[in-house]
Amino acid sequence: MFVRKLENAARNIANSNTDGYKSKNATIVEDEAGLPTLDITVDSTPGVLFQEADGVMRETSNVELSSEMTDLLIAKRGYEANLKSIKTQDEMLDSLFDITV
């Protein structure tokens, strides 16, 4: 789940200079069984409009880099926490096997 959240933030950051790109918001929600799932929605907020020298109107992306970087760091820390818990479980099982053998 955290990997998909990282991918979403990275995709938004990579497309921050793409005209007309709409950012995608990834939020962790609970399903009917109470398990966490990732809900990805498109932010339909318009980007900044400006007029080119030839008179053509252009819309930039609506990506907020400050919030994307924050989401990226939060997802990274969550991923690291999950990795640490798996490592701790592995160490505990090794200790249990050493005791029983």
Secondary structure, DSSP 8 states (H G I E B T S, - for coil): -HHHHHHHHHHHHHTTTSTT---EEEEEEE-TTS-EEEEEEE------EEE-TTS-EEE-----HHHHHHHHHHHHHHHHHHHHHHHHHHHHHHHHHHHH-
